[in-house]
Amino acid sequence: MGNKLGNCKNGLESIADSGKSSILAISRFYATEPVDYMDQDWFVNAVAMIGTALDPFDLLSELRSIETEAGRVRDAIRFGPRTLDLDIILYGDVILESPGLIIPHPRMHKRRFVLKPICDIDKKMIHPVLEQDMESLLNLLDDNDQRMTLC
C-alpha cells in the first residue's frame, strides 16, 4: 500500500542501516499480480541477498520490526494488502521447520514473483530441499500465471 516502490527501497535501507545485516545484491523491482487473494492492487516485489550474523529467528524478528516501523498492520486478510512484507526465502542451505518460521519458504517454488528476482541475482542457486536451480524451478511455472512487469 502507499508508495510501493519507495516502501520496498526503504525496507532494504532499513535492513542495511540496522547494523546487523548488509545488502550483498538486489534484484530488479517488479510490479506483480496478486496471488491467492486477488481483490487488490498489484504488488512491487524484489529479492535481496544479505549477509548477516543473525540466526534465522533473530533475523525474522528484525524483519518484523522493520515492517512495523514501515506501518505494517497484520490483519485477518492473509495475502492481503500491506505496506511492506519482508520474508526469509532462503538462509544458505538451512532447512528449518518451526511453528513461526519455515526455510526455505514453503511456497517459493510456486511463485514467479520470488523466482524471477532470485534469478536476477543467481539463477543457478540451488533449492536445498528440491535440489533444483532457481532457473529450472522458474521454467516449470505456467507462463500464463502470475503476470509481472519491470518497475
Backbone bond lengths (Angstrom), bond angles and torsions (degrees), N, CA, C in turn:
res aa  C-N    CA-C-N  psi(-1)  N-CA   C-N-CA  omega(-1)  CA-C   N-CA-C  phi
1 M - - - 1.448 - - 1.524 108.42 -
2 G 1.300 115.30 158.84 1.455 119.00 178.57 1.519 111.62 74.50
3 N 1.304 116.12 -144.20 1.464 122.14 178.99 1.529 108.21 -79.00
4 K 1.303 116.48 88.14 1.462 122.15 -170.68 1.525 112.49 -59.03
5 L 1.324 116.39 -51.27 1.466 119.38 -179.56 1.529 110.39 -64.52
6 G 1.309 116.40 -42.78 1.464 120.52 178.11 1.516 112.54 -62.32
7 N 1.332 116.72 -40.73 1.467 120.09 178.09 1.523 111.00 -62.34
8 C 1.341 116.27 -40.81 1.473 119.59 178.67 1.524 110.90 -64.01
9 K 1.324 116.03 -46.71 1.471 119.67 -179.42 1.526 110.98 -64.03
10 N 1.337 116.90 -39.85 1.464 120.10 177.69 1.525 111.44 -65.52
11 G 1.325 117.01 -37.35 1.459 120.69 176.90 1.517 111.52 -61.39
12 L 1.334 116.16 -42.76 1.469 120.20 177.85 1.524 110.83 -65.45
13 E 1.334 116.50 -40.90 1.468 119.69 176.94 1.527 110.92 -61.73
14 S 1.312 116.78 -38.41 1.471 120.48 179.04 1.521 111.93 -65.33
15 I 1.322 116.61 -36.78 1.471 119.86 175.64 1.519 109.33 -61.35
16 A 1.326 116.38 -48.00 1.466 120.65 -179.24 1.528 111.71 -66.21
17 D 1.337 116.47 -39.62 1.466 120.98 -177.37 1.521 113.40 -74.27
18 S 1.324 117.56 -13.82 1.469 120.96 -177.70 1.527 111.82 -64.83
19 G 1.328 116.72 -23.64 1.454 120.44 -176.21 1.516 113.16 78.07
20 K 1.319 116.84 0.92 1.464 121.93 -178.07 1.523 112.19 -105.66
21 S 1.321 116.29 -15.57 1.460 121.46 -177.77 1.518 108.54 -147.87
22 S 1.314 115.96 158.02 1.462 120.59 175.92 1.523 108.77 -128.50
23 I 1.314 114.67 147.27 1.462 121.02 178.94 1.529 108.02 -85.51
24 L 1.327 116.38 121.56 1.465 121.85 179.63 1.524 112.42 -96.85
25 A 1.329 116.68 -32.40 1.463 121.64 179.39 1.523 108.50 -161.24
26 I 1.336 115.43 150.53 1.462 121.58 176.46 1.522 107.44 -132.89
27 S 1.317 115.45 134.61 1.466 120.62 175.54 1.526 109.60 -72.76
28 R 1.312 115.21 178.46 1.453 120.17 169.03 1.535 107.52 -70.82
29 F 1.320 116.17 163.16 1.467 122.20 177.95 1.521 108.23 -97.76
30 Y 1.340 115.55 137.94 1.454 122.04 -176.52 1.522 110.73 -125.92
31 A 1.328 116.12 139.19 1.460 121.58 165.67 1.520 105.52 -84.68
32 T 1.333 116.28 127.24 1.458 119.80 -172.54 1.522 111.68 -131.31
33 E 1.314 113.51 141.74 1.453 121.86 177.61 1.539 109.11 -65.60
34 P 1.332 117.45 140.86 1.464 117.89 177.12 1.526 111.69 -65.18
35 V 1.322 115.20 155.21 1.456 122.95 177.83 1.533 106.97 -126.16
36 D 1.295 117.16 142.43 1.466 125.29 176.62 1.535 112.51 78.05
37 Y 1.309 119.40 -58.00 1.463 122.29 176.30 1.523 106.76 -110.64
38 M 1.334 116.41 100.70 1.461 121.64 -167.62 1.525 114.56 -86.93
39 D 1.315 119.72 -19.18 1.457 122.86 -174.23 1.527 111.37 -81.69
40 Q 1.343 115.35 65.78 1.457 121.61 -179.22 1.519 109.18 -164.09
41 D 1.322 115.62 167.61 1.462 121.13 177.41 1.526 110.65 -68.02
42 W 1.325 114.70 164.88 1.457 120.36 173.94 1.527 108.91 -66.24
43 F 1.315 115.30 156.27 1.464 123.13 178.47 1.523 110.78 -98.56
44 V 1.307 116.20 169.58 1.466 122.41 165.10 1.514 105.95 -113.21
45 N 1.336 116.14 129.50 1.462 121.60 -178.37 1.519 110.87 -130.82
46 A 1.300 114.56 149.58 1.458 123.54 174.10 1.519 106.91 -156.08
47 V 1.314 115.74 169.02 1.459 122.14 175.67 1.522 107.70 -126.87
48 A 1.312 115.61 139.24 1.469 121.13 174.65 1.519 108.64 -121.90
49 M 1.302 115.29 138.83 1.463 121.03 170.49 1.523 105.65 -96.17
50 I 1.332 115.31 125.71 1.459 118.38 -179.23 1.522 110.26 -121.31
51 G 1.295 114.52 155.91 1.460 122.24 168.81 1.517 106.74 -106.08
52 T 1.321 117.10 135.54 1.465 119.80 -178.79 1.517 110.09 -153.05
53 A 1.322 115.30 149.85 1.464 121.22 171.97 1.527 110.44 -94.76
54 L 1.344 116.60 -4.85 1.458 120.55 -179.53 1.528 110.36 -72.74
55 D 1.325 116.49 142.92 1.462 118.60 172.53 1.525 107.37 -74.47
56 P 1.331 118.70 167.22 1.468 120.27 -175.89 1.525 114.34 -55.53
57 F 1.318 118.47 -38.46 1.465 120.75 -178.42 1.525 111.67 -70.63
58 D 1.326 116.73 -40.57 1.462 119.64 176.93 1.528 110.87 -68.77
59 L 1.328 117.12 -35.82 1.458 120.37 176.03 1.526 110.17 -63.61
60 L 1.319 117.69 -44.46 1.461 120.88 178.22 1.526 110.28 -59.98
61 S 1.310 117.34 -42.13 1.461 121.23 178.20 1.527 110.74 -61.39
62 E 1.316 116.85 -42.34 1.464 121.53 178.31 1.532 110.87 -63.51
63 L 1.320 117.05 -42.49 1.467 121.01 179.57 1.529 111.00 -65.49
64 R 1.325 117.18 -39.85 1.470 120.80 178.42 1.533 110.44 -64.66
65 S 1.309 116.52 -37.65 1.461 120.90 177.57 1.530 110.77 -63.70
66 I 1.322 116.66 -42.20 1.474 121.47 178.23 1.527 109.94 -64.02
67 E 1.325 117.37 -41.58 1.466 120.60 177.48 1.533 110.89 -60.27
68 T 1.317 116.62 -44.62 1.463 121.17 -179.78 1.524 110.58 -62.47
69 E 1.335 116.87 -43.47 1.465 120.96 177.99 1.524 111.14 -61.64
70 A 1.336 116.95 -28.27 1.467 121.63 179.24 1.522 112.13 -83.86
71 G 1.327 117.08 1.98 1.450 120.91 177.03 1.514 115.34 94.31
72 R 1.308 116.81 11.80 1.466 119.04 179.97 1.516 110.14 -68.96
73 V 1.319 115.01 133.19 1.454 122.66 174.08 1.520 106.42 -120.69
74 R 1.315 116.02 123.62 1.466 119.81 178.44 1.526 107.77 -84.73
75 D 1.339 114.23 120.83 1.461 118.13 -179.46 1.521 110.56 -125.56
76 A 1.299 115.60 -168.03 1.469 120.83 -171.68 1.525 114.00 -76.05
77 I 1.335 118.74 -14.55 1.461 120.11 -177.73 1.521 109.61 -87.60
78 R 1.334 115.80 101.06 1.452 120.17 178.18 1.521 108.68 -69.45
79 F 1.305 117.66 135.58 1.463 125.12 -177.69 1.530 112.19 68.33
80 G 1.326 117.59 14.86 1.458 121.34 -179.15 1.522 112.33 -82.62
81 P 1.338 116.22 -176.08 1.464 120.74 -178.16 1.527 111.97 -63.04
82 R 1.326 115.48 146.78 1.459 121.28 179.59 1.523 108.78 -159.12
83 T 1.326 115.82 159.50 1.461 119.48 -179.14 1.523 111.48 -75.83
84 L 1.324 116.58 -34.37 1.464 120.79 -176.74 1.523 108.97 -159.06
85 D 1.313 115.73 138.71 1.463 121.58 178.44 1.527 107.42 -136.58
86 L 1.309 116.50 109.31 1.463 122.23 -179.78 1.521 108.76 -109.63
87 D 1.317 116.74 118.25 1.461 121.86 -178.31 1.514 110.81 -117.52
88 I 1.307 115.93 151.20 1.458 121.86 168.56 1.523 105.56 -91.15
89 I 1.303 116.11 112.59 1.461 121.25 -178.71 1.528 109.46 -88.47
90 L 1.295 115.73 -50.44 1.465 123.88 176.98 1.524 107.84 -135.30
91 Y 1.307 115.50 155.47 1.466 121.36 174.41 1.525 105.25 -139.09
92 G 1.336 115.52 81.64 1.463 119.78 -173.00 1.521 109.28 58.93
93 D 1.312 116.01 -133.43 1.466 121.41 178.28 1.528 112.08 -99.82
94 V 1.332 117.10 13.97 1.463 121.82 -177.00 1.525 110.28 -64.85
95 I 1.308 115.52 136.17 1.460 123.41 170.92 1.525 105.55 -119.45
96 L 1.334 116.20 119.37 1.458 120.75 -172.99 1.523 108.69 -142.42
97 E 1.312 115.86 135.57 1.457 119.95 174.99 1.518 108.59 -136.46
98 S 1.332 114.15 110.47 1.459 120.95 177.78 1.527 107.28 -135.36
99 P 1.339 117.56 167.48 1.465 119.04 -177.97 1.534 113.88 -56.77
100 G 1.312 118.79 -32.90 1.457 120.62 -176.63 1.511 115.65 -105.13
101 L 1.318 117.31 -4.03 1.468 119.33 -174.80 1.524 110.40 -156.97
102 I 1.321 115.02 127.50 1.460 121.41 174.97 1.524 107.67 -125.02
103 I 1.325 115.84 125.50 1.470 122.91 178.08 1.524 107.55 -130.49
104 P 1.329 117.36 131.23 1.452 129.31 -3.93 1.531 111.21 -63.26
105 H 1.319 115.12 158.01 1.464 120.20 179.13 1.523 108.24 -53.19
106 P 1.336 117.76 129.72 1.464 120.85 -170.07 1.525 115.98 -66.25
107 R 1.336 118.53 -18.47 1.462 120.45 -179.42 1.521 112.96 -113.36
108 M 1.313 117.87 6.04 1.462 119.94 -173.91 1.517 113.11 -58.51
109 H 1.303 117.78 -37.94 1.464 120.94 -176.55 1.526 113.02 -73.52
110 K 1.341 116.78 -6.11 1.458 122.20 178.05 1.523 111.91 -106.70
111 R 1.312 117.69 1.41 1.453 122.44 -171.31 1.530 111.57 -115.59
112 R 1.326 115.67 109.35 1.470 120.47 175.95 1.528 110.34 -59.31
113 F 1.353 116.54 -37.90 1.465 120.19 -177.40 1.527 112.75 -69.25
114 V 1.320 117.89 -9.46 1.470 122.69 172.59 1.527 109.55 -99.56
115 L 1.314 116.65 -49.82 1.471 120.74 -173.77 1.533 113.21 -67.08
116 K 1.338 117.30 -41.88 1.469 119.40 -178.42 1.532 110.96 -61.76
117 P 1.336 119.02 -48.17 1.470 118.12 177.06 1.534 113.52 -64.12
118 I 1.333 117.71 -35.59 1.465 118.83 176.07 1.530 109.39 -61.19
119 C 1.326 116.28 -41.17 1.465 120.16 179.42 1.531 111.67 -63.29
120 D 1.331 117.72 -28.85 1.470 120.44 174.35 1.523 110.85 -59.63
121 I 1.318 115.86 -33.81 1.467 121.62 -176.96 1.525 110.81 -89.47
122 D 1.344 116.80 -50.36 1.468 120.31 -178.04 1.524 109.83 -160.46
123 K 1.328 116.19 93.79 1.466 120.43 -176.57 1.522 113.08 -69.92
124 K 1.311 117.80 -13.57 1.467 121.10 179.70 1.533 112.76 -97.57
125 M 1.340 116.66 3.84 1.459 120.71 175.48 1.530 108.62 -59.36
126 I 1.320 116.33 137.42 1.463 121.58 -175.04 1.522 111.07 -98.44
127 H 1.324 115.65 132.56 1.464 121.91 172.95 1.533 106.69 -71.73
128 P 1.330 118.56 121.73 1.474 120.34 -172.77 1.525 115.16 -67.56
129 V 1.319 118.77 -19.42 1.463 121.13 178.47 1.527 110.37 -96.95
130 L 1.325 116.79 -49.76 1.461 121.23 -176.70 1.525 113.25 -78.43
131 E 1.336 115.98 -17.07 1.465 123.48 178.39 1.528 112.55 54.61
132 Q 1.327 115.01 39.97 1.461 122.57 174.03 1.512 107.90 -127.17
133 D 1.340 116.32 152.75 1.462 118.08 178.30 1.531 110.13 -79.35
134 M 1.316 115.52 162.39 1.458 121.61 -174.08 1.524 112.14 -63.20
135 E 1.314 117.02 -37.64 1.468 120.29 178.99 1.529 110.71 -62.84
136 S 1.318 117.88 -41.65 1.462 121.53 178.12 1.526 111.16 -64.12
137 L 1.327 117.02 -41.90 1.462 120.66 177.92 1.527 110.69 -64.09
138 L 1.324 117.02 -41.36 1.462 121.37 177.78 1.525 110.51 -61.71
139 N 1.315 117.17 -42.33 1.464 121.76 -178.42 1.533 112.82 -67.86
140 L 1.319 117.87 -17.71 1.462 121.37 177.67 1.528 112.89 -78.22
141 L 1.336 117.40 -16.89 1.458 120.77 -177.49 1.520 110.85 -75.97
142 D 1.316 116.00 149.15 1.457 122.50 176.09 1.527 108.74 -67.88
143 D 1.323 116.97 126.77 1.462 121.22 -177.29 1.522 113.82 -62.75
144 N 1.318 117.88 -19.19 1.468 120.68 -178.17 1.519 113.32 -89.64
145 D 1.312 117.51 -6.08 1.460 121.70 -179.86 1.525 110.98 -95.85
146 Q 1.315 115.26 151.43 1.458 122.26 168.95 1.541 111.70 57.00
147 R 1.314 115.16 65.08 1.463 119.81 178.87 1.529 110.80 -62.47
148 M 1.314 114.97 145.64 1.463 120.55 177.22 1.512 109.90 -154.47
149 T 1.325 115.19 151.47 1.457 121.61 177.28 1.525 108.33 -138.09
150 L 1.317 115.63 157.27 1.465 118.94 176.35 1.516 110.58 -68.68
151 C 1.319 115.74 142.49 1.476 120.11 174.77 1.520 108.84 -78.96
